[in-house]
Amino acid sequence: MNTVNGGISFWYAQQGAPVPREPLPGDATADVCIVGGGYTGLWTAYYLKKAVPFLNITVLEAAFCGYGASGRNGGWLYNGIAGRDRYARAHGHEAAQRLQRAMNDTVGEVITVAAEEGIDADIHQGGVLEVAYTPAQLARLRDFHSVELAFGETDRLLFGARETAERIRVAGAVGSSWTPHGARIHPVKLVQGLSAAVEALGVTIHESTPVTEIKPKHAVTPYGTVRAPYVLRCTEGFTPTLKGLKRTWLPMNSSMIVTEPLPAEVWDAIGWNGRETLGDMAHAYMYAQRTADDRIAIGGRGVPYRYGSRTDNDGRTQPATVLALREILIRLFPRLAGAAVEHAWSGVLGVPRDWCATVTLDRSTGLGWAGGYVGSGVATANLAARTLRDLIQQDSGQAGPTELTTLPWVDHQVRTWEPEPLRWLGVHTLYAAYRAADRRESAARSTATDRIATLADRISGR
């Protein structure tokens, strides 16, 4: 079987690429203009329209809703959030705990709304299992587990080798940590169902409408300008395409492969009956899921960054990355040595310079934004959207401060990334260091984290 490479993603190969909605016909006005038709933009439109039905809301999308990370991700709806430790240092442990509790609740919020709106996104809440298969990974796993407990995740469990194998038989796994706050989803089914729900509420969506510049009360496109008191940037990894924002968030590349459907005897050997999402404690980590039609979809970093903050056009990934991901798959599950890889693809995610996700509304200009999820955006986008809703209602005098508007990621400011070629050199050097650290840890069999990875973390600001 030949591997399909690109075509946006395997999820779109299953669902079929949609026919784009009509582009912006000319200059227009709105109460709220949302730039970006991914999870963040669509959830924001959904919650705003539900809260204030008379609002005139317009969503502008460069391609079609879900073209970016929302239609290419690994299908992890889980409670991870970028920057929590940094927020704990800046705002105190209790503030970071509140943020974590909000993320825990967000997993259930997405599942509940999907059910209410009749969105069948292959959701299965099996939790998240993160495994270790070297001594150094096991030491990090135990530290990680202790930290999660300290942030209030009291329902998290720590497993040894035998208990891990009872869930998923990962070759050489010596331990794992499991949280119930996670679910497997089909990303495209969720984003397409959400866009239909938003449109049914009366939100206007214009696709094939790239925004070239965002200014106070203006979103500029080749077809006209939308004027609105509030203009919200929800563009994640595509943010550098906007005028003046080239170095705001770095578009980090991530790649995925998916196998052919695997027969029952393979699943009997692997287990995975709980359909947990699966991760590991490597520095160059992987993420995987058992799909609804019994494939394994697995992803990792590959080539991490394109010079000049460029993004791909159709999701095509490098052949060497496909081979590297297949090697990871076989290392985890040696029985799959003969299994065909049916599809490979890639996409970009948004990375701020301090690796902290954020939600902001500038009350003096009406400009708002959310993102910088560093790969944890499937659930985080929902929490960000509800926070933007509350910030706008607070700013317009319709409501006061809420639990969400006082979370520590609100109005967080971060410096820009370095100019080229420093940006390209830095990112590629760091990920080469992480891969080298993983190799050294596997060979050394030491419980200590490799010093190369420790140094890379300090330099990167992670």
N, C-alpha and C positions, 0 to 999 in steps of 0.2 A: 504494500500500500504506500503510495506517495503521500508525503506530508504536505498538507495545505499550509502555506506560510503567508500570513497577513489576512487580507479580507476583513479588516477591523478586528474581529475576534471570533473564536469558536462559538461564542454565545449568539452572535449574529448569524453565523452559518446555520445554526439551529432554527432561529426565529425568522431569519430573512431581514435584510436591511429595509427600513421603512421608506415609503415615498415621502420626501420632505414636505412639510407644510409651506404655505406661501411665504415668500420673503416680505419684508417691510415694504409697503407700497409707496412710501414717501414720508415727509415729516409728520410727526405725530406727537400727541401728548398723553401723559398717564399720571396717575398718582404715585406709582412705584414702577420703576423700570429695573428689571433684573437681567444682568448680562451673564449668560451661560445657562444652558439647558441640561445640566447634569443633576445629580442628586441634590446638591446644595441649592441651586436655583429653583428646582421644581418643588422641593420641600418647603422652601421659603414662600413661594407663591401659594402653595397649598394652605399653609398655616395662616398666612396673612388674610387670604380670601375667606377662610373659615371664620376667622376672628372678626373681620370687618367686611361683610359681603358687598358693601357698596363701593369698595376700592376698585379703581381702574388699574389693573396690573398688566404689564406687558413684559414678556420674556423674549429676549433676543438670543438666538443660537446660531453660531457660525456654520455648522453643518446640519445635524439633526440631533434631537434630544438623546443623550446617551452616547454620543459619538466618541467622547473622551474616556476618562478613567471609569465613569459610571457604567460603560458598556464593555469594559475590558478587564475588570478586576477579577480577583480570585474567588469572589463570592463569600467573603468572610464578613458576616454581620456580627461584630464582637465589640467588647467594651474597652479596647485599647485606645489610649489617647496620647498624642505626641506632646511632650514637654511637661508631663505631670511633676517629675522630680524638680525641675527648674521652678515651676510654680510653687511647689512646697517650700523651696528655699526663699523665694521672693515674698510670698504671701502667708506662709505658715502652713503647718501640716494639716490643720483642720480645713482650711480653704481647699487644699488639694484633695482631701477626703471627700468634700462636697462635690467637687468636679468628678471624682471617680464614681460616686454614688449616682450622679446624674447620667454618667455613661452606662453604668449597669442597667439603669431603668430604661435607657434609650433602646436597648436591644428589644425589650418587650414592647416598647412604643411602636417600633417599626412593624413588628409582627402583628400587633393589634390593629393598626391602621390598614395594613395590607388586607387583613381579614374583613374589616369593615367596608373597604372599597372593592372587595371582590377581586383582589390582585393575586393570582396564583403564580407565585415566584419560586416554586419548588422549595419552600422554606421548611427546614427541619432543625429544631433546636436541640442539637446534640452536645452543645458546649464546644470548648476549645481545648485540645490536648497538645501540649508542647513537650517534646521529648528531648532527652539527652542521650548521646551515644559515645561520648568520650569522658574521661575523668574530669577534665576541665569544664566541659559542658554541664556535667552533673553538679559540680560545685556552684556554677553560675545559676543553674536551675533552682537549687536549694535557696540560694540568696534571693533570687527572683521571687520564689514562692513566699519567703518570709516578708519581703517588702510588700507584696500584694496583700498579705494578711494585715500588715500594719496600716494599709490604706483602707481597711474595712471590708475586704473581700473574705468574710468569714466562712463562706460556703465553698471556697476553693479547696481542692484535695491534692495531696502529694502521694504519688505512687512509686513503688519500687519496680524492679525489672519484671517480676511475675505479674503484678497488677497491671502494668502497662501492656504486657502481652495479652492479657485477657481482654483488653479493649482493641488494640491494634498491634499486630505483630510486626513491628519495625525491627529490621535486622540489627542486632547489637545494642538495642535500647537498654539502658541501665536505670532509667527512671523517667518520670514525667510529672507534670503539673496540669491539673484540669480545672477549668472554671465552667459553671453552667451558663455564664453570660455570653453565649455565642450561638450562632446558627449558620447553617449552610443555606445559601440562596443561589438563584439563577439571576445574575445581575441585570441582564437585558429584560427579562420578564418583569422585574421590579421597576426599572426605569420606564419601560413602555407603559406599564399599568399606571404608574404615577403620572406620566405626562397626560394620559387620557383622563385621569381623575381630575387633574388640574384644569384641563380644558373644559371638562363638564361643569366645573364650578363657575365658568365664565371668564377665566384668565385667557388673554390673547397671547398666543405663541407664534413668533415669526422665526422660521428656520431659514437656512441658506443666507443668513444675514450676519456677516462678521462685523463686530464692533471694532473700530480701529483706534478710538480714543474715548476715554471717559473723563468728563469735566463736571464740576458742580452743576447739577440739574440738566446735564446733557450726556447722551450716549450717541456717539457719532458713528454712522455706517455709510457705506457707499451708496445706499438707497435713500438716505435721509437721516434726520436726527430726531431722536425721541427726547422730548423735554419732560422732566418729572422732578418734583421736590426731592424725591429719594431715588438715587441710582446705586444699585447694589452690584458689586463685582463678585461673581461666583464662578471664576474661571480656572481655579486650581492650577494644574501644570501648564495651562495655556496662557497664564497671566503675562509672561514675557512678550507675547505677541502684541500687547497693547502699548500705545505710545507712552514713553516715559517710564515703563515698568519692567524694562529688560532685566534688571538685576534684583527685582523684588523677591520673587520665589524662583528657585531653581527647578527646572523640569527634569526630575530624576526618572530614568527609564527602568521599567520592570518588564520581564518577559514571562510567557507561560507556554506550556504544552499540555495537550490532553490526549489520553490514550484512546484506542478503540474500546467499545464496551467489553468488559471482562466477564468471562463465564463464571458460573456459580462455584465451580471447584476452586477457582482462584480466590474468590471471596471466602470460601470455607477455610482456606489456608491463611489468608491475611486477617480475617476477622472484620473489624471496622463496622460492626453491626449497629453501633450507636451513631454512625455517620457524623462523628465529631469533625470539625475542621482541625487540620493537623499542621503544627509548626515545629521548629526545632530551636536549639540554643546555639547554633553556629553564629559566627560573626557575619558571614555572608549567608543569611538565613534563607530558608525556603518556607513556602506556605502551600497547602494542598487541601483538596476536598474530594470526597466521594460524591459524584454527581447523581442526580435522580435517575439517570439511565445507566448507572453502574460503570462509569469511567473514573479514572483518576485525573484530575486537573491539578497541575503543580507548577509553581512559579518561583522565580528568583531574580537576582539583579542583572545578570548578563553584562552587556556594555552599559555602564551606568548613566552616561551623559553624552550628549552630542554638542559639539563645539558651538559656541554662540547661542546657547539655549534653544537650539532648534528642536522641533518635534517632528515625528514621522507623519506620513500622510495616510497610510492604510493599515498600519499595525504590523508590517513585515519586520521580522527580527533576523539577526545574523545566524547563519548555519552553525557557527561555532557555539552560539548560545543554546540552540536547539540540542546539540550534542551534549553540552554540559548539563542541561536540565534532565536529559535522558539518563545520564550517568548518575545524577542524584536520585532519580526515581529507582534505578536498579540497585543502587547502594541501600536504599531503604527497603526495597522489596525485590530481592534477587529473582523471585519467580517470574518477574515481568521482563526478563531479558529478551524474550521472543515477542513481546507485545508490541503492536504497531503504535507509533505516534501519529495520530490522525490530523492534528492541527497545531500550529504554533503562531503566536502573535505577541505584540508588545504594546506598551502605552506609557504615558508619563504621569507622574504624580507630583504634587507641589511640596517643595522643601524650603522652609524659611532658613535663614542663616543660623538661627539658634535652635532649630528643630522643634519649634513650639507652634502648635495649632492655635488659631486665634479667631475671634469675632470682634468686629469693630464697627461703630457708627460714629462718624464725625458730625456732631450736631451743628457745627458752624457751616458746613457745606452740604449736608444731606448725603454725602458719599459714605457707603458702607461696604464691608467686604467680610468674607469668611473663607477659611481654608488653611493651607499649610498642614494638611493632615498626615503627611509623611507615610502614606500607604494604609492608614487606618480610617479611611473616609466613609466607608459604607454606612456605619452607624453614626460617626461623628458629624457627618453632614446633616443628619436629622436634628441632633442637638443644636448645632450651629444655626439651623433654620429657625427653630423655635426661639432661640436667643435673639436672632435678628428681628423676628416678629415682636418680641417683647420690647426690644430697644426702640423700634419705630413707634409702637403704641405709647411708650413712655415719653418719647421725644415730642409726639404730637399731642400730648396731654390726655390721651384716652385711658391711660393706666399709670400706676406708679411703679417703682422698682419691684422686681420679682426675684425669686430664688435664682432664676437663670441669669438675670442681668447683673447679679453680684458675684458670679463665678469668676475665678481669678484669670481666666483666659480672655475676658472681655477687655477691649481697648489695649491689649498688649502690643507694644511697639518693638520692632526689631530692625536692626541695621540691614543694609543691602549686601548682596554677595559681591565678592571681588570682581574686578573687570577681567576680561580675557587677556592673555591666555592663562592667568592664574586660576580662574574658575575651573577650566578644563583640566589643567595639570593637577590641581588639588583633589578634585573628585576622583579622577582615575588613579591617582597615587593612593588615596585612602582605601579604595575598594580593592586595589591590588594588595595592600597591606592586610586587609581583613581576610582575603582568600589565603594569603601566606600564613597568617596566624592560625587559621583553621587547619591547614596542612601540618604546621608545626605541632599543634596540640594533639592531632591524631598520631603523629609519630612519637612524641615525647611521652605520652600517657601520664602526664603530670596533672594534678588537680588545679594548678595555678593557671589563670588566664594569661595567655601569651603577652609578653610586654609590647610586642608590635601593635596588637589590638588596643591595648591600654593607651599607648601613645597616639594612635589614630583617633580614638575617642576624644582625647584632650584637644587635639588639633581641630577636629571637625566641629567641636562644640556640642556633641551629642550628650 
